[in-house]
Amino acid sequence: MEDIAATAEVSPASAYNHFASKHTLIGHVYAPYVTALVDQADQDRERGRDLIDALKDQVSALTRMTARNHGLTTAFWFALNDYAGGRPAGPPEPGDPDDPRVLAPIPATVLGLVSDGQGSGEFRSYPEAGDVAGTIANMLLIRAVNRPHEPPERTAELLLTAMFGLLKPALLLDAERPFSGAR
Protein backbone atom coordinates (compact mmCIF):
# COMPACT_ATOMS: atom_id res chain seq x y z
CA MET A 1 0.00 0.00 0.00
CA GLU A 2 2.90 2.34 0.74
CA ASP A 3 4.32 1.96 -2.77
CA ILE A 4 0.94 2.63 -4.31
CA ALA A 5 0.44 5.68 -2.09
CA ALA A 6 3.82 6.99 -3.22
CA THR A 7 2.84 6.47 -6.87
CA ALA A 8 -0.40 8.36 -6.17
CA GLU A 9 1.68 11.07 -4.46
CA VAL A 10 -0.24 10.84 -1.20
CA SER A 11 0.79 9.67 2.25
CA PRO A 12 -0.02 6.08 3.21
CA ALA A 13 -2.39 7.41 5.87
CA SER A 14 -4.26 9.46 3.26
CA ALA A 15 -4.45 6.47 0.99
CA TYR A 16 -5.87 4.27 3.73
CA ASN A 17 -8.37 6.91 4.82
CA HIS A 18 -9.54 8.10 1.41
CA PHE A 19 -10.08 4.82 -0.43
CA ALA A 20 -12.39 2.00 0.58
CA SER A 21 -9.71 -0.62 -0.06
CA LYS A 22 -6.33 -1.19 -1.63
CA HIS A 23 -8.21 -2.47 -4.70
CA THR A 24 -9.97 0.86 -5.08
CA LEU A 25 -6.75 2.81 -4.62
CA ILE A 26 -4.88 0.76 -7.22
CA GLY A 27 -7.79 1.08 -9.64
CA HIS A 28 -7.79 4.86 -9.25
CA VAL A 29 -4.02 5.12 -9.70
CA TYR A 30 -4.07 2.90 -12.80
CA ALA A 31 -7.19 4.46 -14.34
CA PRO A 32 -5.53 7.46 -16.07
CA TYR A 33 -3.25 5.17 -18.07
CA VAL A 34 -6.21 3.13 -19.29
CA THR A 35 -8.49 6.13 -19.82
CA ALA A 36 -5.97 7.74 -22.17
CA LEU A 37 -5.96 4.61 -24.34
CA VAL A 38 -9.76 4.30 -24.32
CA ASP A 39 -9.97 7.96 -25.37
CA GLN A 40 -7.54 7.30 -28.23
CA ALA A 41 -9.60 4.32 -29.40
CA ASP A 42 -12.76 6.45 -29.30
CA GLN A 43 -11.04 9.15 -31.38
CA ASP A 44 -9.89 6.54 -33.89
CA ARG A 45 -13.45 5.25 -34.18
CA GLU A 46 -14.91 8.74 -34.61
CA ARG A 47 -12.40 9.52 -37.36
CA GLY A 48 -13.13 6.26 -39.16
CA ARG A 49 -9.52 5.17 -38.88
CA ASP A 50 -8.58 1.80 -40.36
CA LEU A 51 -9.49 -0.71 -37.66
CA ILE A 52 -6.49 -2.97 -38.15
CA ASP A 53 -4.07 -0.04 -37.84
CA ALA A 54 -5.94 1.32 -34.83
CA LEU A 55 -5.86 -2.06 -33.08
CA LYS A 56 -2.15 -2.49 -33.83
CA ASP A 57 -1.48 0.89 -32.26
CA GLN A 58 -3.71 0.18 -29.25
CA VAL A 59 -2.07 -3.15 -28.48
CA SER A 60 1.40 -1.66 -28.94
CA ALA A 61 0.51 1.23 -26.62
CA LEU A 62 -0.88 -1.18 -24.03
CA THR A 63 2.30 -3.24 -24.00
CA ARG A 64 4.48 -0.13 -23.70
CA MET A 65 2.30 1.18 -20.88
CA THR A 66 2.51 -2.06 -18.89
CA ALA A 67 6.28 -2.31 -19.45
CA ARG A 68 6.90 1.29 -18.32
CA ASN A 69 4.72 0.84 -15.26
CA HIS A 70 5.68 -2.71 -14.36
CA GLY A 71 5.42 -2.36 -10.57
CA LEU A 72 2.04 -0.67 -10.76
CA THR A 73 0.83 -3.15 -13.39
CA THR A 74 1.80 -6.04 -11.12
CA ALA A 75 -0.05 -4.45 -8.21
CA PHE A 76 -3.05 -3.86 -10.47
CA TRP A 77 -3.04 -7.49 -11.65
CA PHE A 78 -2.94 -8.77 -8.06
CA ALA A 79 -5.70 -6.34 -7.07
CA LEU A 80 -7.88 -7.57 -9.94
CA ASN A 81 -7.45 -11.17 -8.90
CA ASP A 82 -7.84 -10.50 -5.19
CA TYR A 83 -10.96 -8.39 -5.70
CA ALA A 84 -12.59 -10.73 -8.21
CA GLY A 85 -11.73 -13.77 -6.10
CA GLY A 86 -13.87 -12.45 -3.27
CA ARG A 87 -16.92 -11.84 -5.46
CA PRO A 88 -19.44 -14.06 -7.20
CA ALA A 89 -18.11 -15.40 -10.50
CA GLY A 90 -18.72 -13.39 -13.62
CA PRO A 91 -17.96 -10.03 -15.16
CA PRO A 92 -17.69 -6.89 -13.05
CA GLU A 93 -20.79 -4.98 -12.01
CA PRO A 94 -20.69 -1.82 -14.18
CA GLY A 95 -21.44 0.55 -11.29
CA ASP A 96 -19.14 -0.97 -8.67
CA PRO A 97 -17.11 2.00 -7.40
CA ASP A 98 -14.49 -0.23 -5.77
CA ASP A 99 -13.82 -2.77 -8.52
CA PRO A 100 -10.47 -2.11 -10.22
CA ARG A 101 -11.87 -3.78 -13.38
CA VAL A 102 -14.47 -1.00 -13.55
CA LEU A 103 -12.11 1.80 -12.53
CA ALA A 104 -9.43 0.87 -15.11
CA PRO A 105 -11.21 -1.23 -17.77
CA ILE A 106 -8.33 -2.52 -19.90
CA PRO A 107 -10.66 -4.50 -22.23
CA ALA A 108 -12.33 -1.20 -23.20
CA THR A 109 -9.12 -0.12 -24.95
CA VAL A 110 -9.89 -2.52 -27.82
CA LEU A 111 -13.57 -3.39 -27.30
CA GLY A 112 -15.13 -0.65 -29.45
CA LEU A 113 -12.70 -1.18 -32.31
CA VAL A 114 -13.30 -4.93 -32.33
CA SER A 115 -17.06 -4.41 -32.07
CA ASP A 116 -17.02 -1.98 -35.00
CA GLY A 117 -15.06 -4.47 -37.12
CA GLN A 118 -17.45 -7.26 -36.28
CA GLY A 119 -20.45 -5.05 -36.97
CA SER A 120 -19.13 -4.05 -40.38
CA GLY A 121 -18.18 -7.61 -41.32
CA GLU A 122 -14.47 -6.78 -41.51
CA PHE A 123 -13.82 -9.18 -38.61
CA ARG A 124 -15.34 -12.54 -37.80
CA SER A 125 -18.32 -12.23 -35.48
CA TYR A 126 -17.17 -15.02 -33.15
CA PRO A 127 -15.87 -14.84 -30.50
CA GLU A 128 -17.86 -11.79 -29.44
CA ALA A 129 -16.03 -8.50 -29.01
CA GLY A 130 -16.22 -8.63 -25.21
CA ASP A 131 -14.62 -12.06 -25.15
CA VAL A 132 -11.83 -11.01 -27.51
CA ALA A 133 -11.15 -7.83 -25.52
CA GLY A 134 -11.14 -9.71 -22.22
CA THR A 135 -8.82 -12.39 -23.57
CA ILE A 136 -6.34 -9.81 -24.86
CA ALA A 137 -6.46 -7.88 -21.56
CA ASN A 138 -5.83 -11.06 -19.57
CA MET A 139 -2.96 -12.12 -21.81
CA LEU A 140 -1.45 -8.64 -21.56
CA LEU A 141 -1.49 -8.63 -17.77
CA ILE A 142 -0.26 -12.20 -17.40
CA ARG A 143 2.66 -11.50 -19.75
CA ALA A 144 3.46 -8.26 -17.92
CA VAL A 145 3.56 -10.04 -14.56
CA ASN A 146 5.20 -13.30 -15.59
CA ARG A 147 7.69 -11.92 -18.12
CA PRO A 148 8.77 -8.57 -16.72
CA HIS A 149 11.84 -8.29 -18.95
CA GLU A 150 10.11 -9.18 -22.20
CA PRO A 151 10.31 -6.28 -24.68
CA PRO A 152 6.90 -4.69 -25.27
CA GLU A 153 7.30 -5.27 -29.02
CA ARG A 154 7.43 -9.03 -28.47
CA THR A 155 4.37 -8.96 -26.23
CA ALA A 156 2.53 -6.84 -28.81
CA GLU A 157 3.43 -9.30 -31.57
CA LEU A 158 2.04 -12.20 -29.56
CA LEU A 159 -1.16 -10.36 -28.62
CA LEU A 160 -1.78 -9.14 -32.17
CA THR A 161 -1.22 -12.63 -33.58
CA ALA A 162 -3.70 -14.10 -31.09
CA MET A 163 -6.26 -11.33 -31.62
CA PHE A 164 -6.19 -11.35 -35.40
CA GLY A 165 -6.08 -15.14 -35.40
CA LEU A 166 -9.52 -14.89 -33.81
CA LEU A 167 -10.82 -11.93 -35.80
CA LYS A 168 -9.22 -12.05 -39.24
CA PRO A 169 -7.15 -15.21 -39.74
CA ALA A 170 -6.36 -14.28 -43.36
CA LEU A 171 -3.96 -11.63 -42.02
CA LEU A 172 -1.74 -14.42 -40.72
CA LEU A 173 -1.50 -16.38 -43.96
CA ASP A 174 0.94 -14.26 -45.94
CA ALA A 175 3.81 -14.09 -43.45
CA GLU A 176 5.23 -16.26 -40.70
CA ARG A 177 5.25 -13.33 -38.27
CA PRO A 178 3.09 -10.53 -39.73
CA PHE A 179 3.24 -8.42 -36.57
CA SER A 180 6.95 -8.72 -35.81
CA GLY A 181 7.36 -4.99 -36.42
CA ALA A 182 4.78 -3.99 -33.78
CA ARG A 183 5.94 -0.97 -31.78
KOLZADREN-407409 format. One line per 8 residues: number of its first residue (from 0); their letters; for each residue x, y, z of C-alpha. Coordinates in nm, 2 decimals, padded with zeros to 4 digits. Layout:
% residues N
NUM	A	X,Y,Z; ...
END
This chain:
% residues 183
0	MEDIAATA	00.00,00.00,00.00; 00.29,00.23,00.07; 00.43,00.20,-00.28; 00.09,00.26,-00.43; 00.04,00.57,-00.21; 00.38,00.70,-00.32; 00.28,00.65,-00.69; -00.04,00.84,-00.62
8	EVSPASAY	00.17,01.11,-00.45; -00.02,01.08,-00.12; 00.08,00.97,00.22; 00.00,00.61,00.32; -00.24,00.74,00.59; -00.43,00.95,00.33; -00.45,00.65,00.10; -00.59,00.43,00.37
16	NHFASKHT	-00.84,00.69,00.48; -00.95,00.81,00.14; -01.01,00.48,-00.04; -01.24,00.20,00.06; -00.97,-00.06,-00.01; -00.63,-00.12,-00.16; -00.82,-00.25,-00.47; -01.00,00.09,-00.51
24	LIGHVYAP	-00.68,00.28,-00.46; -00.49,00.08,-00.72; -00.78,00.11,-00.96; -00.78,00.49,-00.92; -00.40,00.51,-00.97; -00.41,00.29,-01.28; -00.72,00.45,-01.43; -00.55,00.75,-01.61
32	YVTALVDQ	-00.33,00.52,-01.81; -00.62,00.31,-01.93; -00.85,00.61,-01.98; -00.60,00.77,-02.22; -00.60,00.46,-02.43; -00.98,00.43,-02.43; -01.00,00.80,-02.54; -00.75,00.73,-02.82
40	ADQDRERG	-00.96,00.43,-02.94; -01.28,00.64,-02.93; -01.10,00.91,-03.14; -00.99,00.65,-03.39; -01.35,00.52,-03.42; -01.49,00.87,-03.46; -01.24,00.95,-03.74; -01.31,00.63,-03.92
48	RDLIDALK	-00.95,00.52,-03.89; -00.86,00.18,-04.04; -00.95,-00.07,-03.77; -00.65,-00.30,-03.82; -00.41,00.00,-03.78; -00.59,00.13,-03.48; -00.59,-00.21,-03.31; -00.22,-00.25,-03.38
56	DQVSALTR	-00.15,00.09,-03.23; -00.37,00.02,-02.93; -00.21,-00.31,-02.85; 00.14,-00.17,-02.89; 00.05,00.12,-02.66; -00.09,-00.12,-02.40; 00.23,-00.32,-02.40; 00.45,-00.01,-02.37
64	MTARNHGL	00.23,00.12,-02.09; 00.25,-00.21,-01.89; 00.63,-00.23,-01.95; 00.69,00.13,-01.83; 00.47,00.08,-01.53; 00.57,-00.27,-01.44; 00.54,-00.24,-01.06; 00.20,-00.07,-01.08
72	TTAFWFAL	00.08,-00.32,-01.34; 00.18,-00.60,-01.11; 00.00,-00.44,-00.82; -00.30,-00.39,-01.05; -00.30,-00.75,-01.16; -00.29,-00.88,-00.81; -00.57,-00.63,-00.71; -00.79,-00.76,-00.99
80	NDYAGGRP	-00.75,-01.12,-00.89; -00.78,-01.05,-00.52; -01.10,-00.84,-00.57; -01.26,-01.07,-00.82; -01.17,-01.38,-00.61; -01.39,-01.25,-00.33; -01.69,-01.18,-00.55; -01.94,-01.41,-00.72
88	AGPPEPGD	-01.81,-01.54,-01.05; -01.87,-01.34,-01.36; -01.80,-01.00,-01.52; -01.77,-00.69,-01.30; -02.08,-00.50,-01.20; -02.07,-00.18,-01.42; -02.14,00.06,-01.13; -01.91,-00.10,-00.87
96	PDDPRVLA	-01.71,00.20,-00.74; -01.45,-00.02,-00.58; -01.38,-00.28,-00.85; -01.05,-00.21,-01.02; -01.19,-00.38,-01.34; -01.45,-00.10,-01.35; -01.21,00.18,-01.25; -00.94,00.09,-01.51
104	PIPATVLG	-01.12,-00.12,-01.78; -00.83,-00.25,-01.99; -01.07,-00.45,-02.22; -01.23,-00.12,-02.32; -00.91,-00.01,-02.49; -00.99,-00.25,-02.78; -01.36,-00.34,-02.73; -01.51,-00.06,-02.95
112	LVSDGQGS	-01.27,-00.12,-03.23; -01.33,-00.49,-03.23; -01.71,-00.44,-03.21; -01.70,-00.20,-03.50; -01.51,-00.45,-03.71; -01.75,-00.73,-03.63; -02.04,-00.50,-03.70; -01.91,-00.40,-04.04
120	GEFRSYPE	-01.82,-00.76,-04.13; -01.45,-00.68,-04.15; -01.38,-00.92,-03.86; -01.53,-01.25,-03.78; -01.83,-01.22,-03.55; -01.72,-01.50,-03.32; -01.59,-01.48,-03.05; -01.79,-01.18,-02.94
128	AGDVAGTI	-01.60,-00.85,-02.90; -01.62,-00.86,-02.52; -01.46,-01.21,-02.51; -01.18,-01.10,-02.75; -01.12,-00.78,-02.55; -01.11,-00.97,-02.22; -00.88,-01.24,-02.36; -00.63,-00.98,-02.49
136	ANMLLIRA	-00.65,-00.79,-02.16; -00.58,-01.11,-01.96; -00.30,-01.21,-02.18; -00.15,-00.86,-02.16; -00.15,-00.86,-01.78; -00.03,-01.22,-01.74; 00.27,-01.15,-01.97; 00.35,-00.83,-01.79
144	VNRPHEPP	00.36,-01.00,-01.46; 00.52,-01.33,-01.56; 00.77,-01.19,-01.81; 00.88,-00.86,-01.67; 01.18,-00.83,-01.89; 01.01,-00.92,-02.22; 01.03,-00.63,-02.47; 00.69,-00.47,-02.53
152	ERTAELLL	00.73,-00.53,-02.90; 00.74,-00.90,-02.85; 00.44,-00.90,-02.62; 00.25,-00.68,-02.88; 00.34,-00.93,-03.16; 00.20,-01.22,-02.96; -00.12,-01.04,-02.86; -00.18,-00.91,-03.22
160	TAMFGLLK	-00.12,-01.26,-03.36; -00.37,-01.41,-03.11; -00.63,-01.13,-03.16; -00.62,-01.13,-03.54; -00.61,-01.51,-03.54; -00.95,-01.49,-03.38; -01.08,-01.19,-03.58; -00.92,-01.20,-03.92
168	PALLLDAE	-00.72,-01.52,-03.97; -00.64,-01.43,-04.34; -00.40,-01.16,-04.20; -00.17,-01.44,-04.07; -00.15,-01.64,-04.40; 00.09,-01.43,-04.59; 00.38,-01.41,-04.34; 00.52,-01.63,-04.07
176	RPFSGAR	00.52,-01.33,-03.83; 00.31,-01.05,-03.97; 00.32,-00.84,-03.66; 00.70,-00.87,-03.58; 00.74,-00.50,-03.64; 00.48,-00.40,-03.38; 00.59,-00.10,-03.18
END
